[in-house]
Amino acid sequence: MFPFITLTDGVICLRPFEFGEENDLLKAVQESIPELEPWMSWANEKYTNETALNFITLTRTYWTNGSLYAFAITDAKTGAIVGGCSLSHIHPVYHFCNLGYWVRTSRHGEGIAGRATQLAARFAFEKIKLIRAEIVIAVGNEPSKRVAEKVGAHYEGILLNRMVVGIQVCDAHMFSLLPSDFGLVAQL
């Protein structure tokens, strides 16, 4: 378990989603449904203000027990929500997690997902003491794959039947980041 925290590189901030910003989250998701829906089961026309509030409630609860760290990606200057990034499926024995990200459509092409990935991975290694962050990307999701490549994640191959998106079983690219990628030594 780690207390709520804000991480920044001066361009973006990562912080827990906050109560009261359900509508801002909803707008970011709705704007991005055409790009997100093929790859993320939760991103669809049924996403409502109530869905956003439930997400915020759950992620804050999971944060406090250390089972999920879901970050709002915000613009460091304006505070506007520009996407989300999370450390999920944290394995308590083997000390690794899944690292995921999305950026609202109007902010694509600014390097935001890469910045968020680097901040979240460093947090995973320095604060949670994980030894590996996996980035699992459905085959065909080229924008997410480019992000993993740009941040220097290690490409490990294609995993068969690795994920389900909606009702479709998908093969997935496996990438990983390690503490050594950040000049850190893995510590338990």
C-alpha positions as CSV (number, residue, x, y, z in Angstrom):
1,M,0.0,0.0,0.0
2,F,1.3,3.5,-0.9
3,P,-0.4,6.8,-0.1
4,F,-2.0,9.0,-2.8
5,I,0.7,10.8,-4.7
6,T,1.2,13.1,-7.6
7,L,4.0,12.4,-10.1
8,T,5.2,14.9,-12.7
9,D,7.8,15.4,-15.4
10,G,6.8,19.1,-15.8
11,V,4.6,18.4,-18.9
12,I,2.1,15.9,-17.4
13,C,1.1,14.9,-14.0
14,L,-0.1,11.4,-12.8
15,R,-2.3,11.4,-9.8
16,P,-5.3,9.4,-8.5
17,F,-8.6,10.2,-10.1
18,E,-10.6,12.5,-7.8
19,F,-14.2,12.7,-6.8
20,G,-15.9,15.6,-8.6
21,E,-14.2,15.0,-11.9
22,E,-16.5,12.3,-13.2
23,N,-17.8,14.6,-15.9
24,D,-14.3,15.5,-17.1
25,L,-13.4,11.8,-17.3
26,L,-16.6,11.1,-19.1
27,K,-15.9,13.7,-21.7
28,A,-12.4,12.4,-22.3
29,V,-13.7,8.9,-22.7
30,Q,-16.6,9.9,-25.0
31,E,-14.3,11.9,-27.2
32,S,-12.0,8.9,-27.6
33,I,-14.5,6.0,-28.0
34,P,-13.8,5.4,-31.7
35,E,-10.0,4.9,-30.9
36,L,-10.4,3.1,-27.6
37,E,-13.4,0.8,-28.2
38,P,-11.6,-1.7,-30.5
39,W,-9.0,-2.3,-27.7
40,M,-10.6,-1.6,-24.3
41,S,-13.8,-3.4,-23.3
42,W,-14.9,-0.6,-20.9
43,A,-14.7,2.1,-23.6
44,N,-18.1,2.1,-25.3
45,E,-21.3,4.1,-25.8
46,K,-22.6,2.8,-22.4
47,Y,-19.9,4.7,-20.5
48,T,-21.8,7.3,-18.4
49,N,-21.2,9.7,-15.6
50,E,-22.2,7.0,-13.2
51,T,-19.7,4.6,-14.8
52,A,-17.0,7.3,-14.3
53,L,-18.0,7.8,-10.7
54,N,-18.0,4.1,-10.0
55,F,-14.5,3.8,-11.6
56,I,-13.2,6.6,-9.5
57,T,-14.7,5.1,-6.3
58,L,-13.3,1.6,-7.1
59,T,-9.8,2.8,-8.1
60,R,-9.4,5.0,-5.0
61,T,-10.4,2.0,-2.9
62,Y,-8.0,-0.4,-4.7
63,W,-5.2,2.2,-4.4
64,T,-5.6,2.3,-0.6
65,N,-5.2,-1.5,-0.4
66,G,-2.3,-1.6,-2.9
67,S,-4.0,-3.8,-5.5
68,L,-4.3,-1.2,-8.3
69,Y,-2.8,2.2,-9.0
70,A,-5.0,4.0,-11.5
71,F,-3.7,7.5,-12.4
72,A,-5.4,10.3,-14.1
73,I,-3.0,11.7,-16.7
74,T,-3.4,15.5,-16.5
75,D,-1.8,18.5,-18.2
76,A,0.8,19.9,-15.8
77,K,-0.2,23.5,-16.7
78,T,-4.0,23.3,-16.9
79,G,-4.8,20.3,-14.8
80,A,-7.1,19.0,-17.5
81,I,-7.6,15.2,-17.8
82,V,-5.8,14.0,-20.9
83,G,-6.0,10.2,-20.3
84,G,-5.4,7.4,-17.9
85,C,-2.6,5.1,-16.9
86,S,-2.6,2.2,-14.5
87,L,-0.6,-0.4,-12.7
88,S,-2.9,-3.4,-12.4
89,H,-2.8,-7.1,-11.8
90,I,0.0,-6.6,-9.2
91,H,1.3,-10.0,-8.4
92,P,2.1,-10.2,-4.6
93,V,4.5,-13.1,-4.9
94,Y,6.4,-12.5,-8.2
95,H,6.4,-8.7,-7.9
96,F,5.3,-7.7,-11.4
97,C,2.3,-5.8,-12.8
98,N,0.5,-4.8,-16.0
99,L,1.0,-1.2,-17.1
100,G,-1.7,0.2,-19.3
101,Y,-2.4,3.7,-20.8
102,W,-4.8,5.7,-23.0
103,V,-4.8,9.3,-24.1
104,R,-7.8,11.3,-25.2
105,T,-8.0,11.7,-29.0
106,S,-7.5,15.5,-29.1
107,R,-4.1,15.0,-27.3
108,H,-2.7,12.2,-29.5
109,G,0.8,12.8,-31.0
110,E,2.2,14.8,-28.0
111,G,4.1,11.9,-26.4
112,I,1.8,11.9,-23.4
113,A,1.4,8.1,-23.2
114,G,5.1,7.6,-23.3
115,R,5.6,10.1,-20.5
116,A,2.9,8.5,-18.4
117,T,4.4,5.1,-19.0
118,Q,7.8,6.2,-17.8
119,L,6.5,7.9,-14.7
120,A,4.2,5.0,-13.8
121,A,7.0,2.4,-14.3
122,R,9.5,4.4,-12.2
123,F,6.8,4.6,-9.4
124,A,6.3,0.8,-9.7
125,F,10.0,0.1,-9.3
126,E,10.9,2.8,-6.7
127,K,7.8,2.9,-4.5
128,I,6.0,-0.4,-4.9
129,K,9.3,-2.4,-5.3
130,L,8.1,-4.3,-8.3
131,I,10.7,-6.0,-10.5
132,R,8.8,-6.0,-13.8
133,A,6.1,-4.0,-15.6
134,E,4.4,-5.7,-18.5
135,I,2.7,-3.9,-21.3
136,V,0.3,-6.3,-23.0
137,I,-1.1,-5.0,-26.3
138,A,-3.7,-6.7,-28.5
139,V,-2.2,-7.5,-32.0
140,G,-3.4,-4.8,-34.3
141,N,-3.3,-2.0,-31.8
142,E,-0.4,-0.2,-33.5
143,P,-0.6,3.1,-31.7
144,S,-0.1,1.4,-28.3
145,K,2.6,-0.7,-29.7
146,R,4.4,2.4,-31.0
147,V,4.3,3.9,-27.5
148,A,5.9,0.8,-26.0
149,E,8.6,0.8,-28.6
150,K,9.3,4.6,-28.2
151,V,9.8,4.2,-24.4
152,G,12.3,1.4,-25.1
153,A,10.3,-1.4,-23.6
154,H,11.7,-4.9,-24.2
155,Y,9.7,-6.8,-26.9
156,E,9.2,-10.4,-25.9
157,G,7.0,-11.7,-28.6
158,I,3.3,-12.5,-29.3
159,L,1.3,-14.4,-26.7
160,L,-1.5,-16.5,-28.1
161,N,-5.0,-16.0,-26.7
162,R,-3.6,-13.6,-24.1
163,M,-6.5,-11.2,-23.8
164,V,-10.2,-10.7,-24.4
165,V,-11.5,-7.4,-25.8
166,G,-15.3,-7.3,-25.6
167,I,-16.1,-10.9,-26.7
168,Q,-13.1,-11.3,-29.0
169,V,-10.2,-13.5,-27.9
170,C,-6.9,-11.8,-29.0
171,D,-3.3,-12.6,-29.3
172,A,-1.1,-9.9,-27.7
173,H,2.3,-8.4,-28.0
174,M,4.3,-8.6,-24.7
175,F,6.6,-5.8,-23.8
176,S,8.3,-5.3,-20.5
177,L,10.1,-2.6,-18.5
178,L,12.6,-3.4,-15.8
179,P,14.2,-1.4,-13.0
180,S,17.5,-1.5,-14.9
181,D,15.9,0.5,-17.7
182,F,15.8,3.4,-15.3
183,G,19.2,2.9,-13.8
184,L,17.7,1.2,-10.7
185,V,18.4,-2.1,-9.1
186,A,15.5,-4.5,-8.5
187,Q,14.7,-4.5,-4.8
188,L,12.2,-6.6,-2.8
